[in-house]
Amino acid sequence: MSYQDYLPTNWIRHRKDDDHPLVALRKEVDSLFDDFGNGFFSGTTEMNVRSNVSETETEFCVTAELPGMTEADVDVSIAGDRIIIKGEKKSEKDEESDDKGRHFHRIERMSGAFQRMMTLPFVIDADTVEAVVKDGVLTVTIPKPPETVAGSKKIKVAHGK
């Protein structure tokens, strides 16, 4: 055994003995820890939704990755200065085998409920917000109130001496 046998698998490069039983065991344990973060042990199926928030002079834009979801799976609501995005991705099968006799050995595709809440620096006019789902990406456009847009002034930044 060498010192490399004690290192995490992603630190090991160009190993010739990848089929060593301890390497296989380490990969399985690493996989279990990866699954732990996805609710594997707790029985929960809460999804982690990746999102971006961007801003221009006139609006905020929230985009969220929702692969395989449609507008019917997503709910967007406004409460004062908060935007709440929630929904649920239904699994194709909740069982470990399907009706075609197929037995799954590994299931990595996520399903479950999610909710994201973001607070903006102004009260949101719900009548002006637009939300669109296209190709598995939700885009929510939130116009800034006129007083917020008119109240800002760009300041020139000079080089110090």
N, C-alpha and C positions, 0 to 999 in steps of 0.2 A: 504494500500500500504506500502511496505517496501522499504528500501534503494536499494534492489536488482532490483526493477522494473526500476531503472534509470541506471543500469549497462549495458554495451554491452552484447549481448547474449553469446559470447564466454567466458565471465567471470563467467557466472552463471552455477553452478554445481548442479546436483540432484534436479532440480525444479520439484515439483509435479504438478504445474499448467501451464504446457507448452501449454495448449490449451486456455490460457487466451487471449482475443482479442488484448491486447496491446503487448503481446509477439509475436503473429502472425504478427502484424503490424511492430514491430521492425525487425523481420526476413525479411519481404518484403523490408523494407528500406535498410537493410544491403545488400540484394541481388541486389538492384538497384545500390548501390555504387560499388559493385563488378563488375557489368555490365558496369558501367561508365568507368572503366579502360580498358575495352575491346572494346571501341569504340561504345557502345550502343547508346549514345546520339548524337554523332557527325556524325553518318552515315558511318564512315570509317570502313574498315574491314582489317586493318593492323595487321598481326599476329606477336606475340612475339615469336621468336625462341630461345630456350635454347641451348647453345653451351658450349663446353669445348675446351680449347687449352692446349695441353701438349707438352713437348719438351724432346728429348733425345740428346745425343751428336751429332747425325747425321741428325735429322729431327724434324720438327714441325708436329703436328697432330691436326686437327680441327675436332671435331665431333659435329653434330647438330641434335637435335630431330625434325623429320619431319613426324609425324604419318600420315599414309594414303597416302604418296606421293611416287612417283616413279622417276626414273632418268629423265623421260620426263618432270617432273614438276619443275626441279631444273636447274639453270644455275650457273656455277662456272667460274669466269674469273680472270685473273691476270693483274695488271697494275703496273709495277715497283716493289715496295716493298709492294704492297697491294693485298689482295685476297678479291674478292667480291663474295658473295653467295646470290643469289636471286631466287625467284620463286613465284609460286602461287598455293594455294590449292583451287581447284574448289569446290563449295558447290554442294551437291547432288540436292538440290532444292533451288532456290532463293525466293520461295514463301512461304507463311505461311501454305499452304496445298499442299498435293501431289496428283498425278493423281488417287490414290486409295481412295480418299475421306477422308484421314487422315488430321486432323487439329492439328497443333503443338501449345502447350501451353507454351513451353519453349524450346529454342534452345541454347545449350551451346557448341556444337561442333563448333570449329573455322574454318573459311575459309577466304581466302583473300590473299593479296600479302605480301611478306616480303623481306627485304634486310639487309644483315650484311656485314660490311666492316671491315677488320682487317689489321693493318700495322705490318709487321715483320721487324726485324733489318737488313735486307739484301735485295738486289734485287732478286726477285724470277725468276728462270728459268722455264717458263711455260711448256717447253717440258718434264720436269721431275716430274711434279705434277700429282698425281693420285687421282681421286674422284670416290667413290663407294657409292651407296644407297642400303642398305640391311635392311629389317625389320623396315623401317621407320626411320633409322638413316643414315645420310650422314657422311662419313669419308673421309676427304681430307688429304693426306699425302704430305708434302712439304719438300723435301730433302734440307739440308743446303748446301751452296756452299762449295767446297773443301777448299778454303782459310779460310773460317770461322771455319771449323772443325779443320784444321791444325793449325790455329792461336790461339787456346785455350790451356791452360795448367792448370791442376788441382794443386792447392796450398794446402799443408797440413796445417791444423789449429791445433795449439798447445794450451794446457791449460795454462792460465796465472798464475803468481805467486802471 
